Amino acid sequence: MNYLLVFIGGGIGSVMRFGVGKLFSRYFNQFPLSTLISNLAACFIFALAIYYGAKEVKNEWLGPFLLVGLCGGFSTFSTFSFENFQLYQQGSYTLLIANVFISVIPGILCFYLVSDKL
């Protein structure tokens, strides 16, 4: 059953990622904004599920479906890495550094914001 949950969640997450890519790639072609949005949204969903879902809902489907499937299909670390490599190859070092920092630090911040620190 867990494999099916991962499969369904991954499919939904992948379609979400595709939609975000289509939506934002029209307007931003210099900076990989769609990847940034997908990764941060997946971090936020993951954090909410970890901190609130695990406390409030005791369902065994939460991890396989939401965390592994949906967030795994929606987040795009491989795309993030490739786009950073492209920025490096183009000599866009400022954009490369900016993309790494504004992707990683806010991603960690998503977990902090929904943790017990609030």
N, C-alpha and C positions, 0 to 999 in steps of 0.2 A: 504493500500500500504506500509506503514512503516513496518508492520510486515513481509511482504515479503522481503523488503530490508534488515532487520535485519537477517532474515533467510538465505538469499543468502550470505550476507557478513560474517555471522558467519560460514557458511559452508566452504567458501573459507579460512577464517582465521584458522579454525580447520585443514583443509588439509595442510595449510602452517606450522602450529605447528607440525603436525605429520611428515612432511618432514624434518623439522629442527631436530626433535627428532631422527629420523632414521639416518640422516646424521652425527650428532655429538656424538650420544651415542656409536658408534663403537670405537671412539678414546678416549673418556673421560668417564671413569666410576667412578672415585674418586670424581670428582667435577661436579655438575649439569650444565654443560656448555650450553646444548641445551635450558634449561629453561632460563638461563641468556640471551642468544642471542634472544630468542623469546620475552621475556619481554622488553628488550631494543629496539629491532626493533619495537615492538608495540608502545612503548613510543615515538619513533622517528616519526613513521607514524602519530600517534595521534597528536603530536606537530605540524608537518607540516600541517596537515589538519586544526588544530585550528588556527594557525597563518597565514598561507598563503591561504589555501582553503576558509576560512571564509571571507577573505578580497578580494580575487580574484574571487571566484566562489560563486554565490548566488543561489546554488541549495539546495533544501530541502532534497535531497537524501543523502547528505554528512554525516549528523549526524547519521541517522539510519543505512545506509549501511557501511560506513567507520569507524565511531567512535564506535558505539555500536556493530555492527555485526563483521566486519573484525578484529578490534583491540581486541574486547572482545573474539572472537574465537581464536585469535593468542596469546594473552597474557595468562599467566598461573599462576595467583596468588595462586590458590589452590595447584597446583603442587609445586610452590615455597615454600609455607608454609609446605607442607608435606615433601619435601626434606630437609628443614631446621630442621624439627622435627626428621627426620631420622639421620641427622648429630648429633643432640643433643643426641639421644638414643645411638649412636655409640661412644659417648664421643669425637667426632671430633669438639671440641669447637672453635678451631682456624679457621677451614674451615667454620663452622657455622657463625661466626662473619664476616669472609671475604666475604662470599656469601651475607650476608645481606647488608654490606657496598658497595660492588661492584655492587650490583643490584639496590639498592635504590638511591644512590648518582648519578651515571651516568644516571639513569632514569629521575631524576629531571633535570640533566644537559641537557638532550635532549630538554626539554622544554625551558631552558634558551638559548640554542644555536640557536634555530629558532625563538625566540621571537624578539621583537623590539630592543633588546639590541645590535644586531649586527650592 
